[in-house]
Amino acid sequence: MSDSDFTEAGPELEEDEESQQHHLEEIEIQLLLEGIYLAYGYDFRHYLRSSIHRRVRSRVNLDNLPSITALLDKVLHEPDYFHLLANDFSIKVTEMYRDPHFFRLFRERGVPLLRNKSEIRIWHAGCSTGEEVYSMAILLLEEGLLHRTKLYATDMNEQAIQKAKLGKFPLKRMQSFTKNYLQAGGVKEFSSYYTTDKEYAIFHPELADHIVFAQHNLATDSTFNEFHVILCRNVLIYFDATLQHRVHQLFYESLAEGGILGLGSMESMLAAYKPSYEELAPAERIFRKR
């Protein structure tokens, strides 16, 4: 065999090694997710694998671990470390009045459907640190509906829930939040809804009085009430098709007849469920259960 034969085989060998390494990492991640589910009851097995892979690799590099298997060992034997990794997995991208036009159209088309109800129940699924829940509470206060509304704000991340309960957000974010509020159809001075210290904006307790914060995992937990509105915005994009179907079924079972479902700007209604809803504001992913 000539030297050129070895030279030509080089790239193929490298590709084989890369493919083998990728295959082994996939096995390690599968074992990690199965271990988490069996040990702690958290089910990340149907989260979008590319997203999980990025977060796992980031944690491995951050803690200078030799492999994903070493990460699994720490997760199984150190509960605090598991919670650290679970926090990595949770989605915490949020802001007050995120996608302002969504809130404007909810005010225009959703609120009129709620006016004749003596009691209103709204579920924010995947509420993260609570910015959008407080946004909705303010909107309902301005529309004269908050006094008969109970907002249920849930997330799988206990740390996020504890932050949301405080109702305080960095003061440096208030300028962008105020801009969103005005674009969403706000009718007052946004600053009238909070007090400040040197670092945080602290929202009025009367808003939190109408919010119930609780831990809930969309991958494993069932329905817990009947709701007139369910909002789950830009959470489903992190789930695979199997888990998306499960969550859509959960929402359908949890919505009252004529109830409103709000999804994120990057999401769409699954084809199997389209006949069950009419479109209130299709561009903003606001639907009404038939």
C-alpha positions in Angstrom: 0.0 0.0 0.0 1.4 3.4 -1.0 1.7 6.5 1.3 -1.1 8.1 -0.7 -3.5 5.3 0.3 -2.9 6.2 4.0 -3.4 9.9 3.2 -6.7 9.4 1.5 -8.0 7.2 4.4 -7.3 9.9 7.0 -10.4 12.0 6.7 -12.6 9.0 6.6 -11.1 7.7 9.9 -11.6 11.2 11.4 -15.2 11.2 10.4 -15.7 7.7 11.8 -14.2 8.8 15.1 -16.4 11.9 15.2 -19.5 9.8 14.4 -18.6 7.3 17.1 -18.0 10.1 19.7 -21.4 11.6 18.8 -23.1 8.2 19.1 -21.5 7.7 22.6 -22.6 11.1 23.7 -26.1 10.4 22.6 -26.1 7.2 24.7 -24.7 9.1 27.7 -27.4 11.8 27.4 -30.1 9.1 27.1 -28.8 7.5 30.3 -28.6 10.8 32.0 -32.2 11.7 31.3 -33.4 8.2 32.3 -31.4 8.5 35.5 -33.0 11.8 36.3 -36.5 10.5 35.7 -36.0 7.4 37.8 -34.2 9.1 40.6 -36.1 12.4 40.8 -39.3 12.1 38.8 -38.4 14.9 36.4 -39.0 13.9 32.8 -36.7 15.6 30.3 -36.7 12.7 27.9 -38.9 14.4 25.4 -37.3 17.8 25.5 -35.8 18.9 22.2 -32.5 16.9 22.1 -30.4 19.7 20.5 -31.4 22.0 23.4 -30.6 19.4 26.1 -27.3 18.6 24.4 -26.2 22.3 24.5 -27.1 22.6 28.2 -25.4 19.4 29.2 -22.3 20.2 27.3 -22.2 23.7 28.8 -22.5 22.2 32.4 -19.8 19.6 31.6 -17.4 22.3 30.4 -18.3 24.7 33.2 -17.5 22.2 35.9 -14.5 20.7 34.1 -16.0 17.2 34.1 -14.3 14.5 32.0 -17.6 13.2 30.4 -21.4 13.2 30.5 -21.2 10.0 32.5 -19.3 11.8 35.2 -22.1 14.4 35.2 -24.6 11.6 35.6 -22.7 10.3 38.6 -22.8 13.7 40.3 -26.5 14.1 39.5 -27.4 10.7 41.0 -25.4 11.1 44.2 -25.7 14.8 44.8 -29.4 16.1 44.9 -28.2 19.7 45.0 -26.3 19.2 41.9 -29.3 17.7 40.2 -31.3 20.9 41.0 -28.4 22.9 39.5 -28.7 21.0 36.2 -32.5 21.1 36.3 -32.2 24.9 36.5 -30.0 24.8 33.4 -32.7 22.9 31.6 -35.5 25.3 32.4 -36.5 28.1 30.0 -36.1 31.5 31.6 -36.4 33.8 28.6 -39.2 36.3 29.5 -40.1 39.9 30.0 -43.1 42.0 30.9 -45.6 42.4 28.0 -43.4 40.2 25.8 -44.7 40.5 22.2 -46.8 43.6 23.1 -49.2 43.1 20.2 -50.2 39.8 21.8 -51.4 41.6 24.9 -53.0 44.3 22.9 -55.1 41.8 20.9 -55.9 39.8 24.1 -57.2 43.0 25.6 -59.3 43.7 22.4 -60.6 40.2 21.6 -60.1 38.1 24.7 -61.2 40.4 27.5 -64.8 40.9 26.0 -65.3 37.1 26.3 -64.5 37.2 30.0 -66.7 40.1 31.1 -69.8 38.0 31.7 -68.1 35.5 34.0 -68.5 35.8 37.8 -65.2 34.1 38.4 -62.2 34.0 35.9 -59.5 31.4 36.1 -56.3 31.9 34.1 -53.3 29.5 33.9 -49.9 30.7 33.0 -48.0 27.4 32.2 -44.3 27.8 32.2 -44.4 31.2 33.9 -40.6 31.4 34.6 -39.9 34.3 37.0 -43.4 35.8 36.6 -43.0 38.9 34.4 -45.9 37.9 32.0 -48.2 37.0 34.9 -47.8 40.4 36.5 -48.3 41.9 33.0 -51.7 40.1 32.8 -52.7 41.1 36.3 -52.1 44.7 35.4 -54.1 44.4 32.2 -57.0 42.8 34.0 -56.9 45.5 36.7 -57.2 48.2 34.1 -60.1 46.3 32.5 -61.9 46.0 35.8 -61.7 42.2 36.0 -58.8 41.5 38.4 -61.1 41.5 41.5 -62.8 38.4 40.2 -59.8 36.7 38.6 -57.5 34.0 40.0 -54.2 33.6 38.0 -52.4 30.3 38.4 -48.7 30.6 37.6 -46.8 27.4 37.3 -43.3 26.3 36.3 -41.2 23.2 36.8 -38.4 25.3 38.2 -38.9 25.9 42.0 -36.2 28.6 42.0 -38.1 30.6 39.3 -41.3 30.2 41.2 -39.7 31.6 44.4 -38.4 34.6 42.4 -41.8 35.2 40.8 -43.5 35.3 44.3 -41.4 38.3 45.2 -42.9 40.4 42.4 -39.6 42.4 42.1 -37.6 42.9 38.9 -34.4 44.7 38.1 -35.0 48.4 37.9 -32.7 48.6 34.8 -35.3 46.7 32.9 -38.2 49.0 33.6 -37.5 51.3 30.6 -38.0 48.4 28.1 -40.9 47.0 30.1 -42.6 50.5 30.1 -42.2 50.6 26.3 -43.8 47.2 26.0 -46.6 48.2 28.3 -47.5 51.2 26.2 -47.3 49.2 23.0 -49.6 46.6 24.6 -52.3 49.3 25.2 -51.5 50.3 28.7 -53.6 53.3 29.9 -51.7 54.6 33.0 -48.3 55.5 34.1 -46.5 52.2 34.3 -44.5 53.4 37.3 -47.8 53.7 39.3 -47.8 49.9 39.7 -44.5 49.6 41.5 -42.3 51.2 44.1 -38.5 51.2 43.9 -35.4 50.8 45.9 -31.9 51.4 44.4 -31.9 48.1 42.5 -35.4 46.7 42.0 -38.9 47.7 41.0 -41.3 46.1 43.5 -44.9 45.6 42.2 -47.8 46.3 44.4 -49.0 43.4 46.6 -52.6 43.8 45.4 -51.4 42.2 42.1 -49.9 39.2 43.8 -53.0 38.7 45.9 -54.7 37.4 42.8 -51.9 35.0 41.8 -51.3 31.5 43.0 -47.7 30.3 42.3 -47.0 26.6 42.2 -44.6 24.0 40.8 -46.0 22.0 37.9 -44.3 19.9 35.3 -45.9 19.8 31.9 -44.1 16.6 31.0 -45.5 14.6 33.9 -48.3 16.4 35.8 -52.0 16.3 35.0 -54.7 19.0 34.9 -55.6 20.6 38.2 -58.6 22.9 37.4 -60.8 24.1 34.6 -59.6 27.4 33.1 -61.1 30.2 31.0 -57.7 31.1 29.7 -54.4 29.2 29.3 -51.2 31.0 28.3 -48.1 28.9 27.4 -45.9 31.1 25.3 -42.7 29.9 23.7 -42.3 26.8 25.9 -43.5 24.1 23.5 -40.7 24.9 21.1 -38.3 23.1 23.5 -40.4 19.9 23.4 -40.4 17.1 20.8 -43.5 16.1 18.9 -44.6 13.5 21.5 -44.5 15.9 24.4 -46.1 18.7 22.4 -49.0 16.4 21.7 -49.3 15.5 25.4 -49.3 19.2 26.4 -51.9 20.2 23.8 -54.1 17.4 25.1 -53.6 18.6 28.6 -54.6 22.1 27.7 -57.6 21.0 25.8 -58.8 19.0 28.8 -58.1 21.9 31.1 -60.0 24.6 29.1 -63.6 25.4 29.7 -65.9 25.5 26.7 -65.2 28.7 24.8 -61.9 29.0 26.7 -58.9 30.9 25.3 -55.5 29.4 24.5 -52.5 31.6 23.9 -49.3 30.3 22.4 -46.0 31.9 21.6 -45.0 33.7 18.5 -42.7 30.9 17.4 -45.4 28.2 17.9 -48.4 26.9 16.1 -51.4 24.8 16.8 -50.9 21.1 16.1 -52.8 19.9 13.1 -54.7 17.3 15.1 -56.2 20.0 17.4 -57.0 22.7 14.8 -60.6 21.5 14.4 -61.1 21.9 18.1 -60.4 25.7 18.1 -61.4 28.8 16.2 -58.8 31.5 15.6 -59.3 34.7 17.6 -56.0 36.3 16.5 -54.1 33.9 14.3 -51.1 36.0 13.8 -50.6 36.2 17.6 -51.5 32.6 18.2 -54.7 33.3 20.2 -57.3 30.5 19.9 -60.8 29.8 21.3 -62.0 26.3 22.2 -65.0 25.4 20.2 
